[in-house]
Amino acid sequence: MTLPALTLPDFSLVSQDRPVPTEAAADVRYLIRAEIDADILCRLLNQFALQGHVPVEVGASRREEWLDIALRVNSLPRYRAEVIAQRMRGMVSVCSVDLHVDEPRTVRSAT
């Protein structure tokens, strides 16, 4: 018994010539209140690192048993900003996340 020969599909380079889609990006600010936890800042910043973004500003202040954190990211598409906010809200020690999105701009997406 012989096996049939394998054939590979033909992926032409034409699909790579498509223009890169554009997304509306904006200056985004997060105001976060979380319980005091030794690694909360690392876990919050990791949400941006996973998406390939680096915050422009990071600030944190301790008030009694709470940590108030302010993060600002520029050129973040609104949809991604909302997804990151939802992920932050799902963290155990996070009490609240307020998302503020400024005027959008058009940027080229890397995807």
C-alpha positions as CSV (number, residue, x, y, z in Angstrom):
1,M,0.0,0.0,0.0
2,T,1.4,3.4,-1.0
3,L,0.4,6.7,0.4
4,P,-0.7,9.5,-2.0
5,A,1.8,12.3,-2.6
6,L,1.3,15.3,-0.4
7,T,0.6,18.6,-2.2
8,L,1.1,21.9,-0.6
9,P,-1.3,24.8,-1.2
10,D,0.0,27.7,-3.3
11,F,0.3,30.8,-1.2
12,S,1.0,33.6,-3.6
13,L,2.6,36.9,-2.5
14,V,-0.4,38.8,-3.7
15,S,-2.1,38.6,-0.2
16,Q,1.0,40.3,1.3
17,D,0.5,43.3,-1.0
18,R,-2.6,44.4,0.7
19,P,-2.5,47.7,2.5
20,V,-2.1,47.7,6.2
21,P,-5.5,48.5,7.9
22,T,-5.7,51.7,9.9
23,E,-7.2,52.0,13.3
24,A,-8.2,55.2,15.2
25,A,-5.8,55.7,18.0
26,A,-5.9,58.1,20.9
27,D,-4.3,59.3,24.0
28,V,-5.7,57.0,26.7
29,R,-5.6,57.5,30.5
30,Y,-6.4,54.9,33.1
31,L,-7.3,55.7,36.7
32,I,-7.1,52.6,38.8
33,R,-7.8,51.9,42.5
34,A,-6.4,48.6,43.8
35,E,-5.7,47.0,47.1
36,I,-2.2,47.2,48.4
37,D,-0.4,44.2,46.7
38,A,3.3,43.8,46.2
39,D,3.0,42.9,42.5
40,I,-0.1,44.9,41.4
41,L,2.0,47.4,39.3
42,C,3.8,44.7,37.5
43,R,0.5,42.9,36.7
44,L,-1.1,46.1,35.4
45,L,1.9,47.1,33.3
46,N,2.1,43.6,31.9
47,Q,-1.3,44.1,30.2
48,F,0.4,46.8,28.0
49,A,3.6,44.8,27.5
50,L,1.6,41.9,26.1
51,Q,0.1,44.2,23.5
52,G,3.5,45.8,22.7
53,H,2.7,49.2,24.2
54,V,4.8,51.2,26.8
55,P,2.9,53.8,29.0
56,V,4.1,57.4,28.6
57,E,3.3,58.2,32.3
58,V,2.9,56.0,35.3
59,G,2.0,57.3,38.8
60,A,1.0,55.6,42.0
61,S,0.2,56.9,45.5
62,R,-0.7,54.9,48.6
63,R,-3.8,56.1,50.5
64,E,-4.4,54.0,53.6
65,E,-5.2,50.5,52.3
66,W,-5.6,51.5,48.7
67,L,-3.2,52.2,45.8
68,D,-4.3,54.9,43.4
69,I,-2.6,54.4,40.0
70,A,-2.6,56.7,36.9
71,L,-1.4,55.3,33.6
72,R,-1.2,57.2,30.2
73,V,-0.6,55.6,26.9
74,N,-0.5,57.5,23.6
75,S,-1.5,56.0,20.2
76,L,-3.5,53.2,21.6
77,P,-6.6,52.1,19.6
78,R,-9.8,52.6,21.5
79,Y,-10.8,48.9,21.1
80,R,-7.5,47.7,22.6
81,A,-7.8,50.3,25.4
82,E,-11.2,48.9,26.3
83,V,-10.0,45.3,26.2
84,I,-7.1,46.2,28.5
85,A,-9.4,48.0,30.9
86,Q,-11.7,44.9,31.1
87,R,-8.7,42.7,31.8
88,M,-7.6,45.0,34.6
89,R,-11.1,45.0,36.1
90,G,-10.9,41.2,36.2
91,M,-7.9,41.2,38.4
92,V,-8.6,40.1,42.0
93,S,-7.0,43.1,43.8
94,V,-8.3,45.8,41.4
95,C,-11.3,47.7,42.8
96,S,-12.0,50.1,39.9
97,V,-10.7,51.1,36.5
98,D,-11.8,54.4,34.9
99,L,-10.9,54.8,31.2
100,H,-10.6,58.2,29.6
101,V,-10.0,58.4,25.8
102,D,-9.0,61.7,24.2
103,E,-9.4,62.8,20.6
104,P,-8.6,59.9,18.2
105,R,-5.9,60.1,15.5
106,T,-5.4,57.7,12.5
107,V,-2.3,55.5,12.8
108,R,-1.2,52.4,10.9
109,S,-1.7,49.1,12.6
110,A,1.1,46.6,12.9
111,T,-1.3,43.8,12.2
